[in-house]
Amino acid sequence: MPPHILGKTVLTFERPVLENSVLHGILSRKDATVNGSHLRRFNIAHITPRTRSDLQNMDGNTEFRSRQSLYNGTHTLVAMWEPVLQTDDMEISMAASERVDIGICYAATFRHAKHEGWLAGDASRWTGFLEFSKDGELLIGGIFSLASTRKLNDNDYKAIPDSYCIKLNDRELKFARTFIFTVEEINRNAQLLPGVSLGYRIYNGCGSENLIRAAIEAVSRNESTCSSRIQALIGHSSSGVSQDINILLSPLSIPQVSHLSTCACLSDKKLYPTFFRTVPSDRFQILGLVQLMKYFDWRWVGIIYSPSLYASEGTAAFIVEAMKESICVEYRLSYHKTSQKKQEAIVKMLRESSSKVVLLFMSLSYTKSFLSKMASYNISGKHWVGSEAWITQQDLASVERNNILQGAMGFALPEASIPGLGEFLLDLKPSDEPQTGTIKAFWEKFFNCNFSPSNNSILCTGVEDLKTISNDYTDVTKFRAVNNVYKAVYLTAYALHALLQCEDELNPTTRKPCVNKTEVQPKMVLEHIKHVNFTMQNGAKVFFDDNGDTVAQYNLVNWHMRDDGSVEIVNIGHYDTSFPDGTKLKLKDNARIVWGGNNTKVPRSVCKEPCPPGSRKAMNKNKPVCCFDCIECPEGTISNQTDSPDCLECPPELWPNAKKDRCIPKPTEYLSHKEIMGALLTAVSCVGAFLASLILIIFLTHKETPIVKANNSELSFLLLISLKLCFLCALTFIGQPTEWSCMLRHTAFSITFVICISCVLGKTVVVVMAFRATIPGNKFKMFGHSQQRLCVLGLTLVQVLFCIIWLCTSPPFPAMNLNYYKEKIILECALGSAIGFWGVLGYIGLLAFLCFIIAFLARKLPDSFNEAKLITFSMLIFCAVWIAFIPAYVSSPGKFTVAVEIFAILASSFGLLVCIFFPKCYIIIFTPEKNSKKHLMGKIPSRNL
């Protein structure tokens, strides 16, 4: 590549040496011709020290005219970053006192001896970075990289290497032309900056060093008045370059407005106090990307990024914000254009990783390189999410990249309408900018022609139609990033407009003294930019927050690849930071979304599937937070949501369902008629009542027989009735406890049993008294009917009194026992007063024990009168049952407690019924001959009791 590429001439000089207050240096020029022998102008693209002091003579003489005098010599150089050097024959020297620092005005004109006329004379024309300019009373500067790559020239290692620019950047040219269009539009606007002409200086450079030099050149003053300088600088597209430029501009209080530098680091006003931007900060893009991942539940993602400031800062911020939403990064790999080892590591990770979503966070140039390298590896099965820098670049699409870019998704700057801009861009001709060869270089690239006659290429005419070609520059259907350049220029114009306003000799914005257009200083513009708030013609509002950022608005776009390798970028939603939380991201209704990785539905990208309800999420210290463990909820607890961190304990009356995802009422347990045990006890109770009734009927029908009349038939009838009631009161223990059933079951049971025991006790006493009366000399009278009735009544009244006191003080009541079983509720009758319960039970036991003792003493009476022996057996059974009842009752759980009590009632009742009445019924029914007085009054031998 020749050193005069893009119309630039490369000059070199030996490092100046200060000797005896005189600055010396040797200057030589490698090539002073562009397009043959015609010298257009000097453009310094790079300056390097030389190791030799040789001079390469120019063809002809060059004259140098300064303000002080005219010098003749072969070489002349005025460089703004070095003291002004002047030519004196073969040596460049000047007194040290004549050194001029950055920002001081200088002037020079050049003339080639073989050509007529003077070349452009201001230093900003020929020092190498100015591409487009227009004079005006107030100037705005712009910096763009019309060539994006700097090429190193090693000079065969015979001299220090130098560099030049290659790879023309269509998008940057579009930015520069939009800048020019906007300035011209503002100058036509009679309402904005009336009476003031706005000019511009647009500088071009590639590589950070040259762009910084271009920025320094841009802020240097004009040669004619030493007072006119740019009031603000628009650019650069790269965050890293803008960062370096603002470090230089901030001490000079020159505002810088970037149209595409998105790094969140530039929002730090302590480091970059004069930086503003019309593009949203990456911080908002990062928040949007995190919300996008959260929206589709992508919790396990990979990141591939470039080593630029834009990508490295953005990736670091994404990881921080993603962790707040429990989104984990499986891998984070840096892509380098020249490192084959890193590229192979990326390919290996893409093939082996489990994450299905990959965030490609790169600048456009790195993305182009990455896609070109990855196309040959046939990477598939991944859904790609792109950064704003490349997600709308349709020229990235190709058939080879279909497996990567199909379904790609990301946030893009919103589309905007700029009337007249499309026609302005497409009407460009090389003749519009005759002072620069850059447009011709672009023209040769666009139409694959050459302005110099050649056998290998078509000759350019300069009148070709841009509408016939398709590239990033000629795409005027959608204005996204271009709109930010448009807004940046308008922003500066509105700040200048506000600065020049005057009311009562004071500026209405700052309340400071008014200034006219000749007194404008960059620091004044800076102060007014902070307060700018206006609305564009398309309705977009432009203002800044305290960090110099604007409201962030993005379109969510989706790549729909076609079979021919072309792409349709479809808008499927939007993200607006001005909306409330939870509504910032919104997808369009019925949006047709294409998914990457050959997926027909939303791809699942998780390290671990969410823990379902009924389990809790437990962190694993050896894995990322997204690779958690799911542990089933313990007994008695639930989790009713996905990925629950804890299991919640159910209230006492509730219990988890089988899935442990909700609490349901515990099943209740009580002795029911419907279950086997309850039905069996009910049947036994009914049988007992039936037998008691049957025996009562038998006794009634044979009440005149001796065996019935013997030993007081009234007590027998009363005993049978009370036994029947004992059998029936057992039924009150079966079924769901209620307030009345709880009071009835215990009182009925206690009173009926006391009646039974009283009757048995009465019969026992009658037997004993009867036989004691038959002994000669015994004066005891018989225990008569009246005494028997009073005995039964008196003993029963005592129990009735106990029951009344119990019911009045602390009666039994239905209760839910939640303690014995965790999984179910026992419905039972609480005793109310334990003293009352055990008191009535103890009274029954006392009577039974007394009856047993008396019957036991009468057990040896004559066989004909064996009722005492039967009573003894019945009381033995009764006492045995109730003694066994106490530990069984205390230890039995739930409904079995009630069953034990019923069993005790039935067993003791059957013991009385069988032992006392079955022998008599047997005699009445089966051996009626024994049912006679003669048999009962048989001879009785004398006995001592």
DAQUI-V489992 format. One line per field, one symbol per residue. psi: psi as a letter, one per 40 degrees, with the letter a starting at -180 (. if undefined). A space follows every 50 residues. Layout:
psi->???
This chain:
psi->hiefiffihhiiiihihhhfehhiihhihdheihfbehhdihhhdihiii eifihhiigaihihhaddihihadihhhhdeiihhihgbehhiiideehh iheiiiiiiihhdeiiiiiheidedeeedhdiihiidhihiihigdhehh hhhefffeihiaiiiigihddddddddddddddddddehedhfhehhhii hhihihidddddddddddeiiiedefdhiieihhiidhdddddddddddd defhihhieehehddeeheddgdehiieiiiddddddddddddddefheg iihhiieiddddddddddddddddefhihdihhhhhdehddddddddddd deieiehhhggiiddddddddddedeefhieihhhiiddeeegdeeiidd ededeheiiihiiiiihghedddddeehidedgeeiedddddddddefah ehhieeiihhdeeiheeeihaddehedhhcddddddddddddddddddde ihhfeihddefiiiiideehidddddddddehhihideehhhiiadeeii hhhihhihhgiideeiihhhheaihheeiiieedhhiihfhhhhiiffie ihihgidhiihiieiihhihdeiidegiihhihiheiiheiifhdihhhi ideiiiadefeihihihihihiddiddddddddddddddddddddddddd dfeeiddddifgdddddddddddddddddddeehihhidddddddddddd dddddddddddddddddddddddehhehehiigidddddddddddddddd dddddddddgiiihihheddhdeihhhihidchddddddddddddddddd dddddddedfiiddgeddddddddddddddddddddddddehibeddddd ddddddddddddddddddddddddddgedegiddddfihhihih.
